[in-house]
Amino acid sequence: MTEQFYVGVDQDENNGLSHLGRIVRDAWVFDILPETEKCSGWSSSQMQNLYEKVYVAWEPYAHLPSRLPEALQQRHTQIYEQAIAIAKREGWNPELKEDD
């Protein structure tokens, strides 16, 4: 079995709005990673470790952006609004399809 590696948030589908891309972006929100770290070439185990750190960071806020303190809420909004704008500009359509 060949190990898979993450392509990086900047090369991920829909400008990193995938499950793994959101983990990276949330790591930025909580300063677990600097925004310059795109996680390109990270192994599955590295991504799992990152997921666990992000999960713990979200726990005090019930995993809801609306429960973040104001500074983190603003950072979350800024990071995700930028990602969404770029994804839309590149053709991403956020509407669910019948098979979603």
VENBELMO-V716982 format. One record per residue. N is the residue number from 1. PSI is psi in whole degrees, 0 to 359 (NA if undefined). OMEGA is omega as a letter, one per 40 degrees, with the letter a starting at -180 (* if undefined). NEAR is the number of other ideal C-beta (glycine too) atoms within 12 Angstrom. Layout:
n-><N,N>
psi-><PSI,PSI>
omega-><OMEGA,OMEGA>
near-><NEAR,NEAR>
//
This chain:
n-><1,2,3,4,5,6,7,8,9,10,11,12,13,14,15,16,17,18,19,20,21,22,23,24,25,26,27,28,29,30,31,32,33,34,35,36,37,38,39,40,41,42,43,44,45,46,47,48,49,50,51,52,53,54,55,56,57,58,59,60,61,62,63,64,65,66,67,68,69,70,71,72,73,74,75,76,77,78,79,80,81,82,83,84,85,86,87,88,89,90,91,92,93,94,95,96,97,98,99,100>
psi-><129,132,139,149,144,139,338,145,328,346,357,160,146,45,38,25,23,178,311,322,322,327,315,313,320,326,325,315,315,10,31,325,149,154,346,344,113,351,23,130,7,141,168,321,324,318,325,317,319,316,315,321,318,318,314,320,326,333,314,344,16,27,29,122,328,343,359,150,157,315,316,324,317,318,316,312,314,312,315,324,320,315,317,318,316,316,317,318,330,8,3,134,115,354,138,144,172,332,4,NA>
omega-><a,i,i,i,a,a,a,a,a,i,a,a,i,i,i,i,i,i,a,i,i,i,i,i,i,i,i,a,a,a,i,i,i,a,i,i,a,i,i,i,i,i,i,a,i,i,i,i,i,i,a,i,i,i,i,i,i,a,a,a,i,i,a,i,a,i,i,i,a,a,i,i,i,i,i,a,a,a,a,i,i,a,a,i,i,i,i,i,a,i,i,i,a,a,i,i,a,a,i,*>
near-><4,6,12,15,17,31,20,22,38,25,20,29,21,25,30,35,29,23,18,33,37,32,34,41,38,36,37,31,32,30,18,24,26,13,23,13,22,24,37,21,17,29,17,18,14,24,32,17,19,31,26,17,22,30,20,17,24,25,14,14,21,10,17,13,25,13,15,24,15,12,13,24,18,15,23,31,20,19,32,27,18,22,33,23,18,21,25,17,13,17,11,20,14,16,8,7,7,5,4,7>
//
